[in-house]
Amino acid sequence: MAPPDAISRYDLDRPALAELLRGEPKYRIDQFWAGLYLNLAEPDDMTNLPQALRTRVSDAAPAALAAVAESVSDDGETVKWLWALADAAQVETVLMLYPDRATVCVSSQAGCAMGCGFCATGQGGFERNLTAGEIVEQVVRASRRARLAGRRVSNVVFMGMGEPFANYDRTWSATRRIHDALGISARHITLSTVGVVPGIRRLAREALPVNLAVSLHAANDELRDVLVPLNRRYPLAELAAACQDYRAAKHRRLSFEWALIDGLNDGSRHAAELAAYARPLGAHVNLIPLNPTAGYATRGTPPEGVRAFADRLRRLGVNATIRRTRGTDIDAACGQLRAAHPVSVRPRGSLDEPTLDTRRASSARRSHRP
């Protein structure tokens, strides 16, 4: 399914906004741009602009995201939204507040075609790519919520629904806007891929020094072919070569994501394989206990096994950390996003109406930073 033909307001770059406001003085364009990106405001709230001008933009370029459901966990520190888009496609976004940062996890596609069986998004299949504006608006909406808590979004990770490099042009356009207009440092933006080698090579040629994370999960081709089917197209040796070229070009640390699955990729042999693969690349390893999903019966490695695996990697000379799991009880953790709520589509622009399903979950399952 193709993205909708209608343009949302965050799809407008500055030249497109200037065209929409043709005939207005330049300072009006500057005011509108600042209202959208610095003040995170809806057009109706930009009271420094004439009402007719605000209405013109609202009518010609409405908002893209209509809130369907909101779930809150970890004593309010984790918030997940389900959004309905103009064509009834669904995506999810997660905001995570930490003492030292505020991170928003954004989706780049509705669904995912990569077919990783342990991931809820992959289990649901692919619907369509998101536009750059639909991606950027996720950050804006999360930033508004963070501001209510007296916080500013400092980090953006493309680790939500979809494979960012399968939607490269729109993902990179959104990344530039997040950096240039919203003012989030490139070093605090992370693009995650399951190993789309052409995307990694394109990223190495981009000007912004963003971070790269590769969802690895296995360091031998036989197992990775099963866990990450794309490995059959871009096997580990080819992936390593692309990662090495990325490091040489960007001088940025590379991260490997590893979801630990009980009895499948958490043994001493798997740690040795991972260490042998990661060390030549100077890669940092993020260990993530597999989060439960309805479509994958195998459980995640128990906490003691996660710690033992991390210790093995460290003894083998690999910098490894255990990612703090957030939002498991509201299906907001890594691999759990699937836009599973029933949708009642609202008209574009009705962004702040009460959601159909607001659910507050306890913080009983919150894990701790290692």
C-alpha positions in Angstrom: 0.0 0.0 0.0 1.4 3.4 -1.0 1.4 6.4 1.4 -1.7 8.6 1.1 -1.7 11.4 -1.5 -2.6 14.1 1.1 0.3 16.0 2.5 0.5 16.5 6.3 2.0 19.6 7.8 5.2 17.8 8.9 5.7 16.6 5.3 6.3 20.3 4.4 9.9 21.4 4.2 10.6 25.1 4.4 10.3 25.7 0.6 7.0 23.8 0.6 5.7 25.9 3.5 6.8 29.1 1.8 4.9 28.0 -1.3 1.8 27.3 0.7 2.1 30.7 2.3 2.9 32.4 -1.0 2.3 36.2 -0.8 3.0 36.3 3.0 6.1 38.1 4.3 9.1 36.0 5.1 8.8 36.6 8.8 5.4 34.9 8.7 7.0 31.7 7.3 9.7 31.9 10.0 7.0 32.3 12.7 5.1 29.3 11.4 8.2 27.1 11.2 9.2 28.1 14.7 5.7 27.4 15.9 5.8 23.9 14.5 9.3 22.9 15.5 10.5 25.1 18.4 7.2 25.6 20.2 5.7 22.2 19.1 2.4 24.0 18.6 -0.7 23.3 16.7 -1.6 26.0 14.2 -4.7 27.0 16.3 -2.4 27.8 19.2 0.0 30.1 17.2 -1.8 33.2 18.4 1.0 35.4 17.0 -0.3 34.6 13.5 -3.6 35.7 11.9 -6.5 33.3 12.2 -6.9 33.1 8.4 -3.3 32.1 8.0 -3.6 29.4 10.6 -6.7 28.0 9.0 -5.1 28.0 5.6 -2.3 25.7 6.8 -4.6 23.5 8.9 -6.9 22.9 5.9 -4.2 22.4 3.3 -1.8 20.3 5.5 -3.5 18.6 8.4 -1.9 16.5 11.1 -1.1 12.9 10.1 -1.6 11.1 13.5 -4.9 10.5 15.2 -4.6 9.0 18.7 -6.5 5.8 19.1 -5.0 4.4 22.4 -2.5 5.4 25.0 -0.8 3.1 27.5 1.3 4.2 30.5 3.7 2.1 32.5 6.7 2.5 34.8 5.0 5.1 37.0 4.4 7.3 34.0 7.9 7.1 32.7 7.0 4.9 29.7 4.1 6.0 27.3 3.0 4.1 24.2 0.7 5.5 21.6 -1.3 3.8 18.9 -1.9 6.2 16.0 -4.3 5.9 13.1 -3.1 7.4 9.9 -5.2 9.0 7.2 -5.7 5.7 5.3 -6.4 3.7 8.6 -2.9 2.2 8.7 -1.7 1.9 12.3 1.7 2.6 13.9 3.0 2.8 17.5 5.4 5.2 19.2 7.0 4.9 22.6 8.4 7.6 24.9 10.8 6.6 27.7 11.8 9.0 30.4 15.1 8.3 32.2 16.8 10.4 34.9 19.5 11.5 32.4 17.6 11.5 29.0 14.2 11.3 27.3 14.1 8.9 24.4 11.4 8.4 21.8 11.2 5.2 19.8 9.7 5.8 16.4 8.2 3.7 13.6 9.3 4.0 10.0 6.8 1.6 8.5 3.3 0.3 9.2 4.2 -3.3 9.8 7.4 -4.9 8.6 8.4 -7.2 5.7 11.5 -8.6 7.3 9.8 -11.6 8.7 11.7 -12.1 12.0 9.4 -14.6 13.7 10.2 -13.5 17.3 9.2 -9.9 16.6 5.5 -8.9 16.9 5.7 -6.4 14.1 7.2 -9.0 11.8 4.5 -11.5 12.7 1.9 -9.0 11.5 3.4 -8.5 8.1 3.9 -5.3 6.0 1.3 -2.6 5.2 3.2 0.4 3.9 6.1 2.8 4.3 5.5 6.0 6.4 6.1 9.4 4.9 8.8 11.6 6.4 6.1 13.8 8.0 4.5 10.8 9.7 7.8 9.9 11.2 8.7 13.5 12.3 5.2 14.0 13.8 5.8 11.0 16.1 8.8 12.9 17.6 6.8 16.1 17.9 3.9 14.4 19.6 6.2 12.6 22.1 8.1 15.9 22.7 4.8 17.6 23.7 4.2 14.9 26.2 7.8 15.1 27.6 7.4 18.9 27.9 4.3 18.4 30.1 6.7 16.4 32.4 9.2 19.3 32.3 11.5 17.3 30.0 12.9 17.6 26.5 13.3 14.7 24.1 17.1 14.2 23.8 17.3 10.9 21.9 15.5 9.4 19.0 15.8 5.7 18.1 14.4 4.2 14.9 13.6 1.0 16.7 9.8 0.9 16.4 7.7 -0.8 13.7 9.4 -1.4 10.4 12.8 -1.6 8.9 14.2 2.0 8.4 16.5 1.1 5.5 13.6 -0.5 3.6 12.2 3.0 3.6 15.5 4.8 3.3 14.7 8.0 1.5 11.8 9.0 3.8 13.7 7.8 6.9 16.7 10.0 6.0 14.5 13.0 5.2 12.9 12.6 8.6 16.3 12.2 10.3 17.5 15.5 8.7 14.3 17.3 9.9 14.6 15.8 13.4 18.2 17.1 13.5 17.9 20.5 11.7 14.4 21.6 12.8 13.9 19.9 16.2 17.5 20.4 17.2 18.3 16.8 18.3 22.0 16.0 18.0 23.0 13.5 15.3 25.0 11.7 18.0 21.7 11.2 19.8 19.9 9.7 16.8 20.1 5.9 16.2 19.0 4.1 13.1 18.5 0.4 13.6 18.5 -2.3 10.9 18.3 -6.1 10.7 21.2 -5.9 8.2 20.1 -4.2 5.0 23.6 -3.9 3.5 22.8 -1.2 0.8 21.2 1.0 3.5 24.3 0.7 5.7 26.5 1.7 2.8 24.3 4.6 2.0 24.4 5.7 5.6 28.2 5.7 5.5 28.0 8.4 2.8 25.6 10.7 4.6 26.9 13.9 6.3 25.2 13.5 9.7 27.2 11.3 12.1 24.2 9.3 13.4 24.5 6.0 15.2 24.0 2.6 13.7 22.6 -0.4 15.5 22.4 -3.8 13.8 19.9 -6.3 15.1 22.2 -9.4 15.0 20.7 -12.1 17.3 23.0 -14.8 15.8 26.6 -14.9 14.7 26.5 -18.0 12.5 24.6 -18.0 9.2 22.7 -21.2 9.8 20.9 -19.8 12.9 20.6 -16.3 11.6 18.9 -17.5 8.5 16.2 -18.8 10.8 16.0 -15.8 13.2 16.5 -13.0 10.6 15.5 -14.3 7.2 17.1 -11.3 5.4 20.4 -13.0 6.3 19.9 -15.3 3.4 20.3 -12.3 1.1 23.0 -10.4 3.1 24.9 -13.1 5.0 27.1 -12.3 8.0 30.4 -11.9 6.0 28.8 -9.3 3.7 27.2 -7.6 6.7 30.5 -7.4 8.5 32.2 -5.8 5.4 29.5 -3.1 5.2 29.8 -2.4 9.0 33.5 -2.1 8.7 33.2 0.4 5.9 30.6 2.4 8.0 33.1 2.5 10.9 35.9 3.7 8.6 33.8 6.4 7.1 32.0 7.7 10.2 34.4 6.9 13.1 31.3 6.1 15.2 30.9 3.1 17.5 28.7 0.3 16.1 26.2 -1.5 18.2 24.9 -5.0 17.9 21.4 -5.8 19.3 21.1 -9.4 20.6 17.7 -10.7 21.8 18.5 -13.6 24.2 16.2 -16.5 23.5 16.3 -19.3 26.1 18.2 -22.4 24.8 18.5 -21.0 21.3 21.2 -18.3 21.2 22.3 -17.9 24.8 25.0 -20.6 25.2 28.7 -20.4 25.6 29.2 -21.3 21.9 26.9 -18.4 20.9 28.9 -16.0 23.1 32.1 -17.2 21.5 30.7 -16.7 18.0 29.4 -13.3 18.8 32.7 -12.2 20.4 34.6 -13.4 17.3 32.3 -11.4 15.1 32.1 -8.2 17.2 35.7 -7.8 18.3 37.2 -7.0 14.8 34.5 -4.4 14.3 35.0 -2.8 17.7 31.2 -3.3 18.2 29.3 -2.7 21.4 26.8 -5.4 22.2 23.3 -4.6 23.7 21.8 -7.7 25.3 18.0 -7.7 25.4 16.1 -10.6 27.1 13.5 -11.6 24.5 10.3 -9.9 25.3 7.1 -12.1 25.1 4.9 -11.9 22.0 1.7 -13.9 21.3 3.1 -15.3 18.1 6.4 -16.8 19.4 6.2 -19.4 22.1 9.9 -19.6 23.0 10.7 -17.6 26.1 13.4 -15.1 26.8 16.6 -16.1 28.7 16.1 -15.8 32.5 17.9 -13.0 34.2 20.7 -15.2 35.6 21.4 -16.5 32.1 21.4 -13.0 30.7 24.0 -12.0 33.3 26.1 -15.1 32.6 26.1 -14.4 28.8 27.2 -10.8 29.4 30.0 -12.0 31.7 31.2 -14.4 29.0 31.3 -11.7 26.4 33.3 -9.4 28.7 35.8 -12.1 29.4 36.2 -12.5 25.7 37.0 -8.9 25.3 33.6 -7.5 24.2 32.0 -4.4 25.6 28.5 -5.7 26.5 25.6 -4.2 28.4 22.2 -5.5 29.4 19.4 -3.1 28.2 17.0 -2.1 30.8 13.6 -3.4 29.7 10.8 -0.8 29.7 7.1 -1.1 29.0 6.9 -4.9 28.8 3.5 -4.9 30.6 2.0 -2.6 27.9 3.6 -4.4 25.0 5.9 -1.4 24.4 9.3 -3.1 24.8 11.6 -4.2 22.0 10.0 -6.5 19.5 6.5 -6.1 21.0 5.0 -3.3 18.8 2.3 -4.5 16.6 -0.6 -2.0 16.6 -3.0 -4.6 18.0 -5.8 -2.3 19.2 -9.0 -2.0 17.2 -9.1 1.2 15.3 -11.8 3.8 15.0 -10.4 6.4 12.5 -10.8 10.0 13.4 -10.7 12.9 11.0 -7.2 14.2 10.5 -6.5 17.1 12.8 -8.5 15.7 15.8 -5.3 15.0 17.7 -6.1 15.8 21.3 -9.5 14.1 21.7 -9.7 11.5 24.5 -8.3 8.1 23.3 -10.6 5.1 22.9 -8.5 3.0 25.2 -6.2 4.5 27.9 -4.7 1.9 30.1 -2.4 2.5 33.1 -0.2 -0.4 34.0 1.7 -1.0 37.3 5.5 -0.7 37.4 5.8 -4.1 39.0 7.8 -5.5 36.1 10.2 -2.7 35.8 13.8 -4.0 35.5 16.9 -2.1 36.5 19.8 -0.6 34.7 22.8 -2.9 35.1 
